């Protein structure tokens, strides 16, 4: 990571034109001036906070506008906890539930009263809990199950004081608003249940139907070869059920129950069932007797999402807007259906949920009111600051999701990510920046101008089959790049440097080839003090060696020189205080190392007080001061004296990156904490 130093470069260029640089011990004022130690304070972290809710089920009250979505989310500590969102007809609002376990099923008997089941747990003994909502909010109700193996799978509430609970192994119980009372087992395993009163429930039971009269269950076999997967009732003996054929891909079949006749076919829907987290989404009926079924039509990769609506024996079908996510659950009330949608990516590791609201052809999507959290493994990686109130940082959220944030000195605002794989960045002015890395295979870079990223063409000479740009340094808008490449036919891996000239890449290979990218112990990092004066440091295991070797490449007038710095040493980053003084941070064994380049062109070790396991970042805000981020130790302040550089620990501990915009404005952070030096 490099810093913008327009005044410094201009001063250095003027000195060169006038006859060369002064020696290090030239001025008495330089010997007498001692850099003032910065005061470090904890500040806002340059991370992206992500929503994390996974919607598992949705339930709507028979009357009124209320619907409830239950599921899980990640809290600020990275633990999975219960999530509840409530719809009041206008917006979703998050509600607090006193349970630390995900919720998977919910049933609401009124606009205020709901009961939700916790996710089935193993190895937790015989204690289980219900999440119960009333006018005063949510509470947790604990109860015992007959054996440790009992796992409750579904709940249906006819009122606030009568809910039927069913288990995976034919268990059945009633919740009366205060406690749970166990009943005899059901005659068949229940997939879904719907109760309209204490004396009537209907259940989907695999190869048939079950009906409860308050005392016992009556079974009705399904004449077809399919499986009954869902059922919903709007009154006693008034229900709709859905069944799917063997394999679950055939057109779903619907059945209707009326007081005049037992279960009779009511039509086969087009296409195939719509599946959620727990299987086919099935049917949902509102209190007026209108039932709705989601299903898919068309090609597998471009399927249309349809909703078929049954009213008084007549079907109609409408297309829904296909959400960019996975369908999770369906619930309907008079005049409105709610489809819970989960937007997630296992590779990125973060999730958020939304809900489709509507009926017929009128649908709108509403995001859940999910307070963003810092996901596990979310951390900033690199930052650069052009002013005290203008910094840019790149990082990863949830382990792999790349992000870019801009800081104004008080807070951070997310910008679109520049690349899929972001390694380094530099800015030459506020709003003028470049981020480098790869597109997942080839070296790429992106330029930020007027708040938008423009991805440059891939760096792809004939000898390169893959790789990444790992270092960049800009003097004004003239940027120089360094990175690693993979050769064709898997001959090996090497180092390159590159520039963009007249819209085209000019690339040069440096140093020897080595086995693979895994051989790196320090990827190519660079800094430039003038357009033609750059320094690159890198470290790797060469073929046949057991210790890493560190190298430095320097350019002067467009020509590059490659030199060995030493073995048993890894260099991670370099920053140059002026055209002849550079500082590199790294590690030797289990101790941090700092090397400094003097006017004689020799790299020498800087004595470091205190113990650190590595210096991964260096920033030099002036020609005489540098800061080195010390992993495992305190931030080091480096001061250039006539006798060379000296270091002392004066900053926060355990930092992995440091960026300064001037002698009195620095930012330092690791994956958990951020500090501001003034």
KAURZI-V449496 format. One line per field, one symbol per residue. ss: DSSP state (h for helix, s for strand, l for the rest). phi: phi as a letter, one per 30 degrees, with the letter a starting at -180 (. if undefined). A space follows every 50 residues. Layout:
ss = ???
phi = ???
This chain:
ss = lllllhhhhhhhhhhhhllllllllllhhhhhlllllllsssllllllls lllsssssssllllllsssssssslllllssssssssllllsssslllll llsssssslllllsssssllllllllssssssssllssssssssllllll lssssssssllssssssllllssssllllssslllllllllsssssslls sssslslsssssllllssssslllllsssssssssllsssssssllllll llssssssllsssssssslllsslssllssllssslllllssssssslll lllssssssssllssssssslllllssssssssllsssssssssslllls sssssssssllsssssslllllslllllsssssssssllsssssssslll sssssssllllsssslllllsssssssssllsssssssllllsssssssl lsssslllsllllssssssssssssllsssssssssshhhllssssssss sllsssssssssssllhhhsssssssssssllssssssssllllllllss ssssssllsssssssssllssssssslllllsssssssllssssssslll llsssllllllllsssssslllllsssssssllssssssssllsssssss ssslllssssssllsssssllllssssl
phi = .ccdbeddddddddddddkjddddcdcddddddcedddccbdbdddcccc dbdcdcabbcdebicdbbcclbacddcicdbdbbbbccjbadbdbdbdbc cdcbabbccadccbbbcddeccicicdbbccbcbdcjcbcccaccebddd bdcbbbcdadcabccbcdcidbabccjbbcbdcddddbdcdabbccadca bbbdbidacbbccjbbcccbddddcdbdcaabbcaeibbbbbbbddjicd edccbbcbddbddbdbkcddibdcccdckedicbcdddjccbbdacbjde dbdcccbcccbhiccbbbccddddlcdcabbbbeiacbcdbccbbdddib bbbbbdclahccbbcbdddcddbddeidadcbbbbcadcbbbbcabcijb ddbbbcccjcabbdceddbdbccaaabcaeicbbcblacjbcdbbbccbh ibdcddeddbdddccakadcbbbbcicccbbbabbcddihdlbbcbbabc bhibdcbbdbiddbdaddddcadebbbbcbecbbbbbabadddiccbdcc bbcbcaiiccbcbdclcibbccabbcdadbcbbbcaabicbdbbcbccdd icdbdcdcdicbclccabbcdbdbbbbbdcdjbdecccbdceckdbbbdb bdcidcbbbbcadcabbbabdbbbbccb
